[in-house]
């Protein structure tokens, strides 16, 4: 999306994916060293009546069932606002006085907003990777950036 009004401009760029699943190797019930048991415990069967609402079986069955079932798969759908940039171009009549054709000042937020239900760090990095596509190997998430800039034309 691009908007411009009286020298002020706003650019918003986003990307997304739908319909894929991700297997997060660091969010599995059979890996206690990853400290993810709290999530599995809070969402597992504990007493009679929980079967209908629990996402996971009782804790004593995690290693037998969750590791090799769809319980270890997560929806990888996401929409990420890759960039929000706000800028201001100073009026030409001001710039003529200092022999500048164009001067634009801007600020940009890059990779700050992601809409997803995925439990891992970044569904975008988990959905790429050649032969490992769809497997979250614990890669670093896309870095966030806050940028100030000046475009100057003589």
C-alpha positions as MATLAB code, in Angstrom:
seq = 'XXXXXXXXXXXXXXXXXXXXXXXXXXXXXXXXXXXXXXXXXXXXXXXXXXXXXXXXXXXXXXXXXXXXXXXXXXXXXXXXXXXXXXXXXXXXXXXXXXXXXXXXXXXXXXXXXXXXXXXXXXXXXXXXXXXXXXXXXXXXXXXXXXXXXXXXXX';
ca = [
       0.000    0.000    0.000;
       1.326    3.440   -0.898;
      -0.193    6.727    0.212;
       1.027   10.245   -0.470;
      -0.387   13.597    0.602;
       1.254   17.048    0.676;
       4.788   15.685    0.827;
       3.994   12.988    3.406;
       4.227    9.395    2.197;
       3.356    6.097    3.853;
       4.393    2.740    2.406;
       3.276   -0.590    3.877;
       4.521   -3.903    2.508;
       3.445   -7.336    3.697;
       3.748  -11.009    2.788;
       2.146  -14.186    4.000;
       1.547  -17.888    3.607;
      -1.542  -20.042    4.147;
      -2.255  -23.755    4.164;
       1.102  -25.123    5.301;
       2.146  -26.987    8.428;
       5.375  -26.741   10.401;
       7.137  -29.379   12.445;
       9.035  -27.465   15.168;
      11.941  -29.567   16.361;
      12.387  -27.441   19.491;
       8.690  -27.507   20.540;
       8.205  -31.222   20.943;
       6.904  -32.994   24.006;
       9.723  -35.537   23.895;
      12.437  -32.880   24.347;
      12.367  -31.813   28.015;
      15.660  -29.929   27.665;
      13.850  -27.342   25.518;
      11.659  -26.256   28.462;
       8.390  -26.512   26.545;
       6.563  -28.849   28.907;
       4.493  -26.031   30.408;
       2.696  -25.505   27.096;
       1.998  -29.221   26.686;
       0.947  -29.599   30.332;
      -1.478  -26.663   30.189;
      -3.107  -28.092   27.059;
      -3.227  -31.805   27.931;
      -5.775  -34.138   29.456;
      -5.645  -34.137   33.277;
      -9.035  -35.372   34.480;
     -12.206  -36.958   33.173;
     -14.012  -34.551   30.871;
     -10.818  -32.918   29.527;
     -10.688  -35.303   26.543;
     -13.036  -33.133   24.485;
     -11.067  -29.913   24.932;
      -7.467  -31.049   25.469;
      -5.093  -30.708   22.534;
      -2.677  -33.334   23.905;
      -3.032  -36.684   25.674;
      -2.237  -37.151   29.347;
       1.404  -36.420   30.204;
       2.331  -40.070   30.717;
       1.581  -40.710   27.003;
       3.466  -37.766   25.482;
       6.550  -39.696   24.453;
       4.475  -42.506   22.956;
       1.866  -40.434   21.140;
       2.739  -36.764   20.675;
       6.145  -37.249   19.051;
       4.836  -39.397   16.219;
       1.436  -37.786   15.710;
      -0.114  -34.673   14.251;
       0.040  -33.168   17.762;
       3.612  -32.165   16.918;
       2.505  -30.343   13.755;
       1.440  -26.687   13.822;
      -0.377  -24.473   11.378;
       2.207  -22.335    9.640;
      -0.173  -19.669    8.328;
       1.065  -16.130    8.850;
       0.903  -12.602    7.543;
       3.902  -10.398    8.209;
       4.113   -6.647    7.793;
       7.606   -6.580    6.297;
       7.921   -2.806    6.222;
       6.122    0.312    7.388;
       7.834    3.448    6.142;
       6.760    7.015    6.842;
       8.503    9.853    5.049;
       8.320   13.559    4.375;
       9.650   15.330    1.286;
      10.387   18.989    1.913;
       8.778   21.483   -0.523;
      10.800   22.315   -3.669;
      10.609   26.054   -2.998;
      12.533   25.522    0.258;
      15.120   23.329   -1.436;
      15.847   25.808   -4.268;
      17.253   28.219   -1.707;
      19.964   25.752   -0.684;
      20.563   24.343   -4.208;
      19.054   20.935   -3.478;
      16.628   19.239   -5.875;
      14.965   16.973   -3.365;
      15.226   16.176    0.350;
      13.232   13.368    1.926;
      13.410   12.289    5.576;
      11.964    8.932    6.609;
      11.641    6.318    9.350;
      11.043    2.636    8.750;
       9.971   -0.357   10.854;
      11.056   -3.615    9.224;
       9.707   -7.060   10.280;
       7.971   -5.762   13.412;
       4.478   -7.257   13.087;
       3.560  -10.905   12.441;
       0.034  -12.316   12.669;
       0.175  -16.065   13.369;
      -0.860  -18.824   15.752;
       2.456  -20.621   15.318;
       4.221  -21.276   18.648;
       7.786  -20.972   17.343;
       9.852  -17.829   16.990;
       9.136  -17.017   13.342;
       6.917  -18.986   10.947;
       8.640  -17.307    7.990;
      12.059  -18.790    8.751;
      10.463  -22.154    9.520;
       8.797  -22.415    6.094;
      11.953  -22.080    3.986;
      15.127  -24.058    3.684;
      15.191  -26.356    0.647;
      14.959  -29.993    1.781;
      13.970  -28.885    5.302;
      10.990  -26.775    4.191;
       8.293  -27.015    6.827;
      10.700  -28.126    9.540;
      11.613  -25.496   12.117;
      15.184  -26.360   13.033;
      15.360  -23.559   15.593;
      16.686  -20.998   13.132;
      16.979  -17.376   14.167;
      13.887  -15.287   13.437;
      14.003  -12.527   10.867;
      15.635   -9.546   12.549;
      13.637   -6.430   13.321;
      15.018   -3.059   12.266;
      14.188    0.535   13.082;
      15.729    2.805   10.467;
      16.002    6.566   10.069;
      17.133    7.900    6.722;
      17.640   10.902    4.504;
      17.424   10.960    0.692;
      19.239   13.940   -0.736;
      19.397   14.828   -4.454;
      21.522   17.650   -5.896;
];
